[in-house]
Amino acid sequence: MAVNGNPEVPGQSPNESDGASDEGSEWQDINDTPLIDFVTLGMFIIDEIEYPPPRPPSTNILGGAGSYSALGARLFSPAPDLSRTVGWIVDQGSDFPQVITHLINSWSTSAVFRHDPTRLTTRGWNGYVDSSERREFKYTTPKKRLTAADLAGTPLLKAKAVHMVCSPNRCKELVQEIITLRKREARLAATSRFSSSSSNNDEDDSDDSDNDPNAYTRPLIIWEPVPDLCTPFELLNCTNALPLIDICSPNHAELAGFMGTDGLDPETGQISVEQVERNCEQLLASMPLATYTLVVRAGEKGCYVARNGGRRKEPPTKKGKKKKVGLDARNFHGGLQPDTDMMSLFAGLLQDMQDRDNEDDPFGRFDDAEDGIEADPGIERWLPAYHTDAAKVVDPTGGGNTFLGGLAVALARGKSIEEACAWGSVAASFAIEQVGVPELGTDGEGSETWNGERVEERLRGYVERVGLMT
């Protein structure tokens, strides 16, 4: 039985820390890992949850978007092999509890531990402020945000799918940084390979770049907007970020925040599916010339997948390159500025990107484009939440992050967006069944279980229930 993130673990004090142990004092050696399917730039946080009296608080709970998204990917990645394709960074301060180190190690992922005895671990307080179950959050120690540079020099940089939680402008910065670093490492690897080949008088000049694990590829980008900046004032920045990513996944309230509403039915006070659909339609209608995907997480309503029908233009060659006229390579919406009339976002102002080539494409949007025009019929579909019984939901904390970890690793392994949402829904179902993370174990046949159940069996049942063809 694996150690749980709850402090009530036999033989372990909740305040016991690792100190400067060899296990946590340096970067773990992960250079012998397989190719990484998933990495997250979400922060690692240790949570304290304070409930209304008389329930006592829960302390030293594994938390943060990084932890829960890694959990979502790990659920579908059994040890010993697939578990190593899940990458994340764990920043340990001087107060890092040993019980959490043991818990993370039990998952057998490609976690990178970075121990810094000069700082405290990032911690957060979650408190219920009234009887409505509404929870507030605040940091109780300085937070440590991850950057693309934190992935450099490790296999995590080459992950097939990258998850990030940030503002629209930060999203643009991270995408550009990741693309730049991946291209730089690919060039260095190619130079090293050429030098080695020349020194060995290798007469085989064939191009093996398609089979080269060090060759540049563009990752899938899964963007989770940070809640505090889901406002109408950030809508412009949001639309400018969408062309750079593959999946944008706000929850229903965050999507509504961009549109200046609350996302609730005024009569029932419940999540409004009509508002979710209308907000997605408006957002996607502002960008008619290309295909973008929104996955809206809507709690007990499930998730809504919306992808507009569009097309991807053939990237031009350097021959016959047209001159750009007053267009910044970073501005994909034709020079929109913060003082642009917000209503104009839906007036078809998207500038066609057909004159952009890779040299002027710092975000790598055309790196993997096919020749010619690729048509997309689009998708509009609701997928229900896994749990239909509210009594099964003990604590929804981390459910959305876990959803996106499952979704991202599914896309990295070639699944369709609808299949990926099924993976995400099942992943989230495990995360919300308890305070903290689910318990990893094995059954009588030696197969992995989480909370006593095989993940593949829960997925199979869900797929059959919703009628999803795989």
VEXTI-796808 format. One record per residue (C-alpha): residue in three letters; x, y, z. Coordinates in steps of 0.5 Angstrom, whole numbers. Layout:
aa:u:v:w
ALA:X:Y:Z
...
***
This chain:
aa:u:v:w
MET:0:0:0
ALA:3:7:-2
VAL:4:13:3
ASN:-2:18:2
GLY:-1:25:3
ASN:-5:26:9
PRO:-1:27:15
GLU:-4:21:19
VAL:1:16:17
PRO:4:11:21
GLY:11:12:24
GLN:11:19:20
SER:11:26:24
PRO:7:31:19
ASN:13:36:21
GLU:19:31:19
SER:23:34:14
ASP:28:31:9
GLY:33:36:11
ALA:39:36:6
SER:38:29:4
ASP:42:26:-2
GLU:35:24:-5
GLY:33:32:-5
SER:39:36:-5
GLU:40:36:-13
TRP:37:35:-19
GLN:35:27:-20
ASP:39:24:-26
ILE:34:23:-31
ASN:38:23:-37
ASP:36:15:-38
THR:29:16:-38
PRO:25:14:-44
LEU:22:20:-49
ILE:17:24:-44
ASP:10:24:-46
PHE:8:30:-41
VAL:11:35:-37
THR:7:41:-33
LEU:10:48:-32
GLY:5:48:-26
MET:7:50:-19
PHE:8:45:-14
ILE:5:47:-7
ILE:4:44:0
ASP:-4:45:2
GLU:-7:46:8
ILE:-14:46:8
GLU:-19:49:14
TYR:-26:47:14
PRO:-32:50:18
PRO:-32:47:25
PRO:-32:42:28
ARG:-28:39:23
PRO:-20:39:24
PRO:-16:42:19
SER:-12:38:14
THR:-4:39:13
ASN:1:37:9
ILE:-3:36:3
LEU:0:35:-4
GLY:-3:40:-8
GLY:-2:45:-14
ALA:-3:45:-21
GLY:4:41:-22
SER:2:36:-18
TYR:-5:34:-20
SER:-4:35:-27
ALA:2:30:-26
LEU:-3:25:-23
GLY:-7:26:-28
ALA:-2:23:-33
ARG:1:18:-28
LEU:-6:15:-28
PHE:-6:13:-35
SER:2:11:-34
PRO:3:5:-30
ALA:10:3:-27
PRO:15:1:-29
ASP:16:4:-36
LEU:10:9:-38
SER:10:12:-31
ARG:17:15:-33
THR:14:18:-39
VAL:11:23:-34
GLY:15:29:-32
TRP:15:35:-27
ILE:19:39:-23
VAL:18:39:-15
ASP:22:45:-11
GLN:23:43:-4
GLY:25:48:1
SER:28:47:8
ASP:21:45:11
PHE:19:39:6
PRO:16:34:9
GLN:19:27:8
VAL:12:24:7
ILE:11:27:1
THR:18:25:-2
HIS:16:18:-1
LEU:9:19:-4
ILE:12:22:-10
ASN:17:17:-11
SER:12:12:-10
TRP:9:14:-17
SER:16:12:-20
THR:15:18:-25
SER:21:23:-28
ALA:20:28:-23
VAL:26:33:-22
PHE:27:34:-15
ARG:31:41:-13
HIS:32:42:-6
ASP:34:49:-4
PRO:35:49:4
THR:35:57:4
ARG:28:58:2
LEU:21:55:5
THR:17:50:0
THR:11:54:-3
ARG:5:53:1
GLY:-2:55:1
TRP:-8:56:5
ASN:-15:54:3
GLY:-21:56:7
TYR:-28:55:7
VAL:-31:62:8
ASP:-38:61:9
SER:-43:55:9
SER:-44:55:2
GLU:-38:51:1
ARG:-34:57:-3
ARG:-27:56:-2
GLU:-21:62:-2
PHE:-14:61:-3
LYS:-8:65:-1
TYR:0:63:-1
THR:3:63:6
THR:10:62:4
PRO:13:66:-3
LYS:11:62:-9
LYS:16:59:-14
ARG:14:60:-21
LEU:17:55:-26
THR:20:58:-33
ALA:22:54:-40
ALA:29:55:-38
ASP:28:50:-32
LEU:27:45:-37
ALA:33:46:-41
GLY:38:41:-41
THR:33:35:-39
PRO:29:30:-42
LEU:23:34:-40
LEU:24:40:-45
LYS:23:35:-51
ALA:16:33:-48
LYS:11:31:-53
ALA:5:35:-49
VAL:7:41:-45
HIS:1:44:-40
MET:2:51:-37
VAL:-3:55:-32
CYS:-2:62:-33
SER:-4:69:-36
PRO:-5:70:-43
ASN:1:74:-44
ARG:5:69:-40
CYS:3:64:-44
LYS:5:67:-51
GLU:12:68:-47
LEU:13:61:-45
VAL:11:58:-52
GLN:16:62:-55
GLU:21:60:-50
ILE:20:53:-50
ILE:20:53:-58
THR:27:57:-58
LEU:30:52:-53
ARG:28:46:-57
LYS:30:49:-63
ARG:37:51:-60
GLU:38:44:-57
ALA:36:41:-64
ARG:41:45:-67
LEU:46:43:-62
ALA:45:36:-63
ALA:45:36:-70
THR:52:40:-70
SER:55:35:-65
ARG:52:29:-70
PHE:55:32:-76
SER:62:33:-72
SER:62:26:-70
SER:60:23:-77
SER:66:27:-80
SER:71:25:-75
ASN:69:18:-76
ASN:69:19:-84
ASP:62:16:-84
GLU:60:15:-92
ASP:53:15:-90
ASP:50:22:-92
SER:43:19:-91
ASP:38:24:-87
ASP:35:20:-81
SER:32:26:-78
ASP:25:23:-78
ASN:28:18:-73
ASP:33:22:-69
PRO:30:23:-62
ASN:34:30:-62
ALA:31:33:-68
TYR:26:39:-67
THR:19:37:-66
ARG:13:42:-64
PRO:10:40:-57
LEU:3:40:-56
ILE:1:46:-52
ILE:-5:45:-47
TRP:-6:52:-44
GLU:-10:53:-37
PRO:-12:60:-36
VAL:-10:63:-29
PRO:-17:65:-26
ASP:-15:72:-23
LEU:-14:74:-30
CYS:-20:71:-34
THR:-23:78:-35
PRO:-26:82:-40
PHE:-20:86:-40
GLU:-16:80:-42
LEU:-20:78:-47
LEU:-16:81:-53
ASN:-10:78:-50
CYS:-13:71:-50
THR:-15:71:-57
ASN:-8:73:-59
ALA:-6:67:-55
LEU:-10:62:-58
PRO:-7:61:-65
LEU:0:59:-61
ILE:-3:53:-57
ASP:-7:47:-58
ILE:-12:46:-53
CYS:-15:52:-49
SER:-18:49:-42
PRO:-22:54:-38
ASN:-27:52:-33
HIS:-34:55:-34
ALA:-33:61:-29
GLU:-26:63:-32
LEU:-29:62:-39
ALA:-35:67:-37
GLY:-30:71:-34
PHE:-27:73:-40
MET:-34:75:-43
GLY:-36:79:-37
THR:-41:74:-34
ASP:-42:69:-29
GLY:-44:63:-33
LEU:-49:61:-28
ASP:-57:60:-30
PRO:-60:66:-27
GLU:-66:62:-25
THR:-63:56:-22
GLY:-56:59:-20
GLN:-53:53:-23
ILE:-48:52:-29
SER:-51:54:-35
VAL:-50:50:-41
GLU:-53:55:-46
GLN:-48:60:-43
VAL:-42:55:-44
GLU:-44:54:-51
ARG:-45:61:-53
ASN:-39:64:-50
CYS:-35:58:-54
GLU:-39:60:-60
GLN:-37:67:-59
LEU:-30:66:-58
LEU:-29:61:-64
ALA:-33:66:-69
SER:-27:71:-68
MET:-22:67:-71
PRO:-26:64:-77
LEU:-19:62:-81
ALA:-16:57:-77
THR:-18:51:-72
TYR:-18:52:-65
THR:-20:48:-59
LEU:-23:50:-53
VAL:-25:44:-47
VAL:-29:48:-42
ARG:-29:44:-35
ALA:-36:45:-32
GLY:-36:41:-26
GLU:-42:36:-25
LYS:-44:38:-32
GLY:-38:35:-35
CYS:-34:38:-40
TYR:-36:41:-47
VAL:-31:41:-53
ALA:-32:46:-58
ARG:-27:46:-64
ASN:-29:51:-70
GLY:-29:48:-77
GLY:-23:52:-81
ARG:-17:51:-85
ARG:-9:51:-84
LYS:-6:54:-90
GLU:1:52:-93
PRO:7:55:-90
PRO:10:59:-96
THR:17:57:-98
LYS:23:62:-98
LYS:22:63:-105
GLY:17:68:-107
LYS:17:71:-100
LYS:12:77:-99
LYS:14:83:-96
LYS:10:84:-89
VAL:7:91:-88
GLY:7:93:-81
LEU:6:87:-78
ASP:9:85:-72
ALA:11:77:-72
ARG:8:76:-65
ASN:1:80:-67
PHE:-3:75:-70
HIS:-9:79:-70
GLY:-7:84:-75
GLY:-4:90:-70
LEU:-10:90:-64
GLN:-8:94:-59
PRO:-10:94:-51
ASP:-14:100:-53
THR:-18:97:-59
ASP:-25:97:-58
MET:-27:90:-55
MET:-33:89:-59
SER:-29:89:-66
LEU:-26:82:-63
PHE:-32:79:-66
ALA:-32:83:-73
GLY:-27:78:-77
LEU:-21:82:-76
LEU:-16:76:-76
GLN:-11:77:-81
ASP:-9:72:-85
MET:-3:68:-83
GLN:-1:66:-90
ASP:5:70:-91
ARG:9:68:-85
ASP:14:63:-85
ASN:18:59:-80
GLU:24:64:-80
ASP:18:69:-77
ASP:14:64:-73
PRO:17:64:-66
PHE:12:60:-64
GLY:13:55:-69
ARG:5:54:-71
PHE:7:52:-78
ASP:13:47:-76
ASP:9:41:-77
ALA:4:43:-82
GLU:2:39:-88
ASP:2:41:-95
GLY:-4:44:-98
ILE:-10:46:-94
GLU:-13:42:-89
ALA:-20:42:-87
ASP:-23:41:-80
PRO:-31:40:-80
GLY:-31:42:-72
ILE:-34:39:-66
GLU:-39:41:-61
ARG:-40:36:-56
TRP:-42:35:-48
LEU:-39:29:-45
PRO:-42:28:-38
ALA:-38:28:-31
TYR:-36:21:-29
HIS:-39:21:-22
THR:-47:22:-22
ASP:-47:21:-15
ALA:-45:28:-11
ALA:-44:23:-5
LYS:-38:21:-9
VAL:-35:27:-9
VAL:-31:29:-3
ASP:-26:35:-5
PRO:-26:38:-12
THR:-19:41:-11
GLY:-15:39:-16
GLY:-20:36:-21
GLY:-19:41:-26
ASN:-12:40:-26
THR:-12:32:-26
PHE:-17:33:-32
LEU:-12:36:-36
GLY:-6:32:-34
GLY:-10:26:-37
LEU:-13:29:-43
ALA:-6:32:-45
VAL:-2:25:-44
ALA:-8:22:-48
LEU:-7:27:-54
ALA:1:26:-53
ARG:-1:18:-55
GLY:-5:20:-61
LYS:-12:20:-58
SER:-17:24:-61
ILE:-20:30:-57
GLU:-26:26:-55
GLU:-22:20:-53
ALA:-17:25:-49
CYS:-23:28:-46
ALA:-26:21:-43
TRP:-19:20:-40
GLY:-19:27:-37
SER:-26:26:-34
VAL:-24:19:-31
ALA:-17:22:-29
ALA:-21:27:-25
SER:-26:22:-22
PHE:-20:19:-18
ALA:-18:26:-16
ILE:-24:28:-12
GLU:-26:22:-8
GLN:-22:24:-2
VAL:-18:30:1
GLY:-11:30:-3
VAL:-9:25:-8
PRO:-12:18:-9
GLU:-8:12:-6
LEU:-4:7:-11
GLY:-4:0:-10
THR:-4:-7:-13
ASP:-9:-12:-14
GLY:-9:-20:-13
GLU:-6:-20:-20
GLY:-1:-15:-19
SER:-4:-10:-23
GLU:-4:-2:-21
THR:-10:0:-18
TRP:-12:7:-15
ASN:-17:7:-10
GLY:-18:0:-11
GLU:-20:0:-18
ARG:-16:-1:-24
VAL:-16:6:-29
GLU:-17:2:-35
GLU:-23:-1:-32
ARG:-26:5:-30
LEU:-25:8:-37
ARG:-28:2:-41
GLY:-34:3:-37
TYR:-35:11:-38
VAL:-33:10:-45
GLU:-39:5:-46
ARG:-44:9:-42
VAL:-43:16:-46
GLY:-43:12:-53
LEU:-36:14:-55
MET:-33:10:-60
THR:-25:9:-60
***
